[in-house]
Amino acid sequence: MSFVGPRPDVPGYMDKLEGEARVLLSLKPGITGPATLFFRNEEELLSKASDPKKYNDLIIFPKKVKINLEYINKAGLFYDMKIIIKTIL
């Protein structure tokens, strides 16, 4: 596990990634990451959804994948430090 990287997701999501998104499986999971920050209120979003699983499947998880794929292209010491500082604040 690293400080910054994709957070491990519940079983049944990351293991079903297809195509280029499977590259996310090669990353060490992180304590924090850009998708974690973006969805810091995930529980609140899910609690307001009429069908939380469907909302997660169609909205949240695909957005997390997109954010984490973007992270791969930006990853580096300074970007990781920025994420750590945002997490602390």
C-alpha positions in Angstrom: 0.0 0.0 0.0 1.2 3.5 -0.7 0.1 6.9 0.6 -1.4 8.0 -2.7 -3.1 5.8 -5.2 -6.5 4.4 -6.0 -8.4 3.3 -2.9 -9.3 -0.4 -2.8 -12.9 -0.8 -3.8 -15.4 -3.3 -2.6 -15.2 -6.8 -4.2 -17.0 -7.0 -7.6 -15.8 -3.7 -9.0 -12.1 -3.4 -9.6 -11.8 -7.1 -10.6 -14.3 -6.5 -13.4 -12.4 -3.7 -15.1 -12.0 -4.1 -18.8 -9.7 -2.7 -21.5 -7.3 0.1 -20.7 -8.9 0.5 -17.2 -7.3 -2.8 -16.2 -4.0 -0.9 -15.8 -5.4 0.3 -12.5 -5.0 -3.2 -11.1 -1.2 -2.8 -11.4 -1.1 0.3 -9.1 -0.5 0.0 -5.4 -3.7 1.0 -3.5 -3.4 4.2 -1.6 -4.6 5.6 1.7 -5.7 8.7 -0.3 -6.0 9.7 -3.9 -7.7 12.1 -6.3 -10.9 10.0 -6.5 -11.0 9.8 -2.7 -10.9 13.5 -2.5 -13.4 14.0 -5.3 -15.9 11.6 -3.6 -15.1 12.6 0.0 -18.9 12.8 0.5 -19.7 9.5 -1.2 -21.7 8.1 1.7 -23.9 11.2 1.7 -24.4 10.9 -2.1 -25.4 7.3 -1.8 -27.7 7.9 1.1 -29.6 10.4 -1.0 -29.9 8.1 -4.1 -33.2 6.2 -4.5 -31.1 3.2 -5.7 -27.6 3.5 -4.1 -26.1 0.4 -5.9 -27.4 1.6 -9.3 -26.1 5.1 -8.6 -22.7 3.7 -7.6 -22.6 1.4 -10.7 -23.6 4.1 -13.2 -22.2 7.3 -11.8 -19.7 7.0 -9.0 -17.6 4.0 -9.9 -17.1 5.0 -13.6 -16.1 8.5 -12.5 -13.6 7.0 -10.0 -12.1 4.9 -12.8 -11.7 8.0 -15.0 -10.1 10.0 -12.2 -7.7 7.2 -11.3 -6.7 6.8 -15.0 -6.0 10.5 -15.1 -3.9 10.1 -12.0 -1.6 7.6 -13.7 -0.7 10.4 -16.2 -0.1 13.0 -13.5 1.5 10.8 -10.8 4.7 12.1 -9.4 6.2 13.4 -6.2 4.7 17.0 -6.5 1.3 15.8 -7.5 1.2 13.2 -4.7 2.3 15.9 -2.2 -0.6 18.1 -3.4 -3.0 15.3 -2.8 -1.6 14.5 0.6 -1.9 18.2 1.6 -5.5 18.4 0.3 -6.3 15.3 2.3 -4.9 16.8 5.5 -6.8 20.0 5.0 
